[in-house]
Amino acid sequence: MATLTVTARGQVTFRKDVLQHLGIKPGEKIELDLLPNGRGILKAARSAGTIESFVGLLANRTKKVATIEEINEATEQGWADNE
């Protein structure tokens, strides 16, 4: 069990091995779920993502523009290959 000290400003510093165990890297966020009886669950905050970030994922990676027909054909072929 890791024991942490709270500063006068209410701050806590996590040791590197604790952050590694939680899978948290510098600059990332931590989620704390508060439970009854003064307990909590601590975990790395993971973004669920948004459609906006998905749509822009491949932006500016190619100059090719697909028509809606080409996109539909590729989608149908992808489903056919998985049957």
C-alpha positions in Angstrom: 0.0 0.0 0.0 1.3 3.5 -0.9 1.0 6.2 1.8 0.9 9.8 0.6 1.2 13.0 2.4 -1.2 15.9 1.9 0.4 19.4 1.9 -1.0 22.4 3.6 -2.5 23.4 0.2 -4.3 20.1 -0.1 -2.0 18.7 -2.7 -0.7 15.2 -3.0 2.3 13.9 -5.0 2.2 10.4 -6.4 5.4 8.4 -6.6 6.5 7.4 -10.1 5.9 3.7 -9.5 2.3 4.4 -8.4 1.6 6.5 -11.6 3.2 3.7 -13.7 0.9 1.1 -12.1 -2.1 3.2 -12.8 -1.0 3.8 -16.4 -0.8 7.6 -16.0 1.7 9.6 -17.8 2.8 13.2 -17.2 0.1 15.7 -18.3 -2.7 13.1 -18.1 -5.7 13.4 -15.8 -6.8 11.2 -12.9 -10.4 10.3 -12.1 -11.5 9.9 -8.5 -14.8 8.2 -7.7 -15.9 9.0 -4.2 -17.4 6.1 -2.3 -19.2 5.9 1.1 -17.2 5.8 4.4 -14.3 8.0 3.2 -13.2 5.7 0.4 -12.5 6.3 -3.2 -11.4 4.7 -6.5 -8.6 6.2 -8.3 -7.9 5.6 -12.1 -6.5 7.1 -15.2 -9.0 9.3 -16.9 -9.7 8.0 -20.4 -11.4 10.1 -23.1 -14.4 8.5 -24.6 -13.7 10.5 -27.8 -16.0 12.5 -29.9 -17.3 12.2 -33.4 -15.4 15.5 -34.2 -12.1 14.0 -33.2 -12.8 10.9 -35.2 -13.8 12.8 -38.3 -10.6 14.9 -38.1 -8.4 11.8 -37.4 -7.1 11.5 -41.0 -7.4 15.1 -42.0 -4.6 16.4 -44.3 -3.1 12.9 -44.7 -4.0 12.5 -48.3 -5.2 14.6 -51.2 -7.6 11.9 -52.5 -11.3 12.6 -52.1 -13.8 9.8 -52.2 -17.3 10.1 -53.4 -20.2 8.9 -51.3 -20.6 6.0 -53.8 -16.9 5.0 -53.3 -17.4 5.2 -49.6 -20.6 3.1 -49.7 -18.9 0.5 -52.0 -15.9 0.2 -49.6 -18.2 -0.2 -46.6 -20.2 -2.9 -48.3 -17.0 -4.7 -49.3 -15.8 -4.5 -45.7 -19.0 -6.1 -44.4 -18.9 -8.8 -47.1 -15.3 -9.7 -46.2 -16.4 -10.2 -42.5 -19.2 -12.6 -43.2 
